[in-house]
C-alpha cells in the first residue's frame, strides 16, 4: 500500500527527473530521449507501483501530460512531459483534484456511519472509596487519594477503525494540498495578489466546510457516548481540526 505521507516526496522526485533528466544516462547521447516507467524505476530506485501510481496522480492534477503509443526508435511507448502552468491553472487543477478527494471522503463518511469504529459504548461513574474512622484511630492520612469521576468503555470494530483511519488520512491530505498552495505563493511559484488569494481562500473554506459536514454525517444517529468517543478519535487524528478546537477553547477563557 502506498504511504500517503510520502506523496510529495515521490511526486517531487518524479517532477525533478522530468525537468532535468539528472539520473538518465541516455539523454546525453539522444536529446530527444524520454524515459519509460521502467527507466524511472531504475534511475530513481522506486518501485514500479510507486512510479505508476504517482505519475498517474500528476496526470490527474494536470501537472504532467501522458501521451500513449508514441513511436520511439521503432517502438511504441508512453511519454510523460511536464505541462507549462500558469498560476490560475495550478490552483484550478488542485481544486479539481481536491474535489475528487472530497467525494471519496464523503463515501468514507457513509461507510463509517454504517460501520462505526466503536460500539457498546458506556460511561460509568467510578466508585468513591469510603474510609471508616474506626480503621484510622489517628485520623485519615493527609496523602490519601479519593477516587471518583467517570470512565468510558467500548468495543472496537476492526473494519470500522480501518474506515476511520482512512477517512482521517484523506482529510489530512486535502488540508495539506490546500496549505501547499499558500506556501507556493511564498516560494514564488504562484502569484501573490488579491485574485489568487481569493481563489485559495475560497478553496480552503470549501474544504473546511465539506470536512465538517462529512464528520457530522459520520456521527449522525449515534448514541451520545458513542458519538463522543468516535468524535474524540477523529479529532485526535486530524491535526488541523485539533488545533482549531484548542484555539476555540483558548478564545473562551
N, C-alpha and C positions, 0 to 999 in steps of 0.2 A: 504493500500500500504506500502511496506517495505521502511523504511527510509535509504537511502544509506549512510548517514553519520554515521550510527551505524553498518556498515558492520563489521569492525574489532573488535568492542566491542563484538558483538554476536558470531562471529567466534571464538574469543579467549576464550569466556566464555564456549562454547561447547568443544573446544580443551582441556581446563584445566580440565573439568569434565571427558572427555575421558581418560586423563592421570592419574588423581588422584582419581576419584570417591569420591571427597570430600563431596558431598551432598547426596550420596547414602547410605542408611541405610542397604540395602540388602547385600552389598559386605562384610560386617563384618561376616555374617553367611555363605556366599557362595562365595568362592574365584573365582568361575567360572561364577559368575553372570555378565551379561551385560545389560545395560539399554535399554529399548524401548523408542520410541519417546514420549509416554505418560509419562514415568518416567522422561525424560529430561524436559518435560514441567512442571511437578510438582516440581522437585528438583531445577530447575533454575528459576522458576517463569517466564517462557517465554510463549508466545502464541504458539499454535500448528502450526500456519502458519510460524512463525519465526523459530521454531525448524526444521520443514520440509524444509524450504527454505535454511537455512544456512548449514544444513547437506548436502543438495544436492550440494551447492556451493563448500563445502570442498571436496566432492567426485569428482566433475569436475576438481578441482585443483590437484587432485592426492594426497591429504594430508590424506584423510580418505578412508578406504575401506568399501564398502557396500555389505554385504552378505545377500541374501534373503532366506527365508524359512529354517532358522537354527532351529533345534529342541532343545527346552529348556524346561525341566520339562513337556515333553509330548505335548508341543505346538510349532507351527511354528511361528517364528518372525524374524524381520530384525535385523542384528547385524552390528554395526558401530565400527571400530577399526582404530587407527592411523597407518599409513604406515611409517616404518622406512625410512628416507630420507637421501640421500647423497646431498651434496651441488649442484652438477650439476643437479641432478634430480629436486631439488627445483626450480632452475632457469628455467629449461625446462618446468616444469609444469606451472609455472607462464607465461611463453611465450605462451604456448598453450591457456591458459585462456585469456590472453591479446589479442591474435589474434581473438578469438571468439568475444570479446568485440568490437574490431576494426571493425569487419564485421557488427555488429549491428550499430555502429556509421556511417558506410558508408551508410547503409539503411536509417538511420535517415536523413543524409545529402540530399539524394534524395527526401525524403518527404518534407524537409524544402525548397528545391528548387522548388518543385511543389506547395507547400502551404506556401509562405513567411509569416513571422510573422507581417510584416508591408506592407502596400500598399498605393497608392495615396500619395506618399511622395513628399514634396515640400520644397524648400529652398527659403525663401522670405527675401528681404532686408528691414530692419526696417527703417521707415521714420526718417529723421533728422529734429528736430524742427527748425523753423525759428523765430528769435527774431527781431522785428522791433524797431528801435531806438526811434520812437515816443512813444512807450509804456514804454520806460525806459529813461526818460529825464536825470536821474543822471548816466546813463551808465548801461550796463548789469551786474548783480551781479556776483562777482567772484566765488561764490559757485554753480553757475548754472551748471547742468549736461546736456551735449549734448548726444543725442541718436545716433543710427547707428548700424552697424553690420548686422548680418543675423539671421534668425530664421528658424528652420526646424520643419515641422509638418508631421504627417502621421496617417493613420488609422490602428488600431490593428486587427489582425485576431486571434481569440481565439485558434483555432486548431493549427495554425502556431506557436503561442507562446508556446503551450504545447510541440510541436516538438523541439523548440529551447531550452527550459528548460531541457528537457530530454537529448538532444544532449550534452549540457554543463555538466550535471551531469555525464554522461557516460565518457566524456573526462577527467574530474577531477578524476574520479575513476581510470581510467587507469594510469594516471600520478602518482596517489597515490600508486598504486601497484608497479610500477617500482621503485619509490623512496624507498619503504619499503624494497626492495632487498638490496639497498646500506646501509640502516640503520641496516639491519640484519647482514651485514658484520661487522659493528661496534660492534654489540651485540655479535658477535662470533658464530652466527647461520649458516653463510655461509662463506666459506674460503675467505681470503683476499690474492689473488695472481693475477698475470697478466692474467691468463686464465679466472678466474671468473670475473675480472674487465672488460675484453673484452666482455664476454657474456652479462653482464648487460648493458654496454655502447652501444653495438650493438642493444639491445632491446630498450633502451631509444631513440636511433637515429631513429629506425624503428617507434616507437610510435609518435615521434615528426613530422617526415616527413609525415606519414599517416594522422595525425591530420591536418596538414597544407593542404594536398590535399583535405580532407573532407570539411574543411572550405571554400576553394576556389571553390569546386564543389557546395556547398550550395549557394554561392553568384554569381556563374557564370550566365550571362544572365540578371541580374537585372539592373534596371536603376541606374545611378550614385548615386543620392541622397538616393535611397532605399538601395543600396549596402552599402553606408557609415553608414546609421543608423542601419541596421541589424548587420553590422560588429562591430560597437561600442558596441551593446548589447551583442554580442558574447564574445568579448574580456573582457568586464566588468565581465562576469560570469565565466571566466576561469583564475584563479589567475596566473598560470604558464605563460600563454601567455601574460597576462597583465604586469608581471614583465619583461619578455623578451623585450616587447615593450618599457618599461621605460628605461631599460639598453641600448637599441639601441639609444634612444633619448639622454641619457647622453653621449654616446660614440661620438655623433656628435656635442657636444657642443664645 
